[in-house]
Amino acid sequence: MTEQGGQPQAHLHVPDDRIEGTYADFVSVWHSKDAFVLDFAVLAQPVTAAQFLSRVVARVRIPPSQVFEIMKALEQQLTAWEAERAAEPPA
C-alpha cells in the first residue's frame, strides 16, 4: 500500500479466475455481534407474487468498522454512475 494524501491506497490483485466477477440479482444483509454479512444471490426460478427461490453465489463477512466506509464508497460510485448516465445522449 502507498499513501496518498495521508490515506493508505490499496492495490488489488484480481486472480485470473475472478476477473469476470460473479453476477447477483440481489443481496440480503444481516448481522451478528461480530460482523455484517452480505449474501449475494441469483434467482433460481422466475419470481412469483408469493415467493422466489434463490441461490447464494457469495457470502461476504464485513467487520462493523468497515460498513461506513463501504457505504461511502457505494455512494461515491452511485453518484459517478448517475452523472455518466445523465451525460449520455438520449437513445
KALINZI-V354400 format. One record per backbone hydrogen bond with DSSP energy under -0.5 kcal/mol. NH is the residue of the N-H (numbers start at 1). CO is the residue of the C=O. E is the energy in kcal/mol with one decimal. If there is no record, write none. Layout:
# KALINZI-V354400
NH CO E
NH CO E
This chain:
# KALINZI-V354400
2 9 -1.3
4 7 -2.5
7 4 -1.3
9 2 -3.4
10 8 -0.6
12 10 -0.6
14 12 -0.6
15 13 -0.6
18 15 -2.4
19 15 -0.6
19 16 -1.0
21 18 -1.2
25 41 -2.1
26 41 -1.7
28 39 -2.4
30 37 -2.3
32 35 -2.9
36 62 -3.2
37 30 -3.7
38 60 -2.8
39 28 -2.9
39 37 -0.6
40 38 -0.7
40 58 -2.9
41 26 -2.6
42 55 -2.3
44 53 -2.9
45 53 -0.9
48 51 -1.7
55 42 -2.6
57 40 -2.8
58 40 -1.5
60 38 -2.8
61 59 -0.5
62 36 -3.4
66 63 -2.4
67 63 -0.6
67 64 -1.1
68 64 -0.5
70 66 -2.3
71 67 -2.4
72 68 -2.3
73 69 -2.3
74 70 -2.6
75 71 -2.2
76 72 -2.4
77 73 -2.3
78 74 -2.6
79 75 -2.4
80 76 -2.1
81 77 -2.5
82 78 -2.6
83 79 -2.2
84 80 -2.2
85 81 -2.4
86 82 -2.3
87 83 -1.4
88 84 -0.8
88 85 -0.8
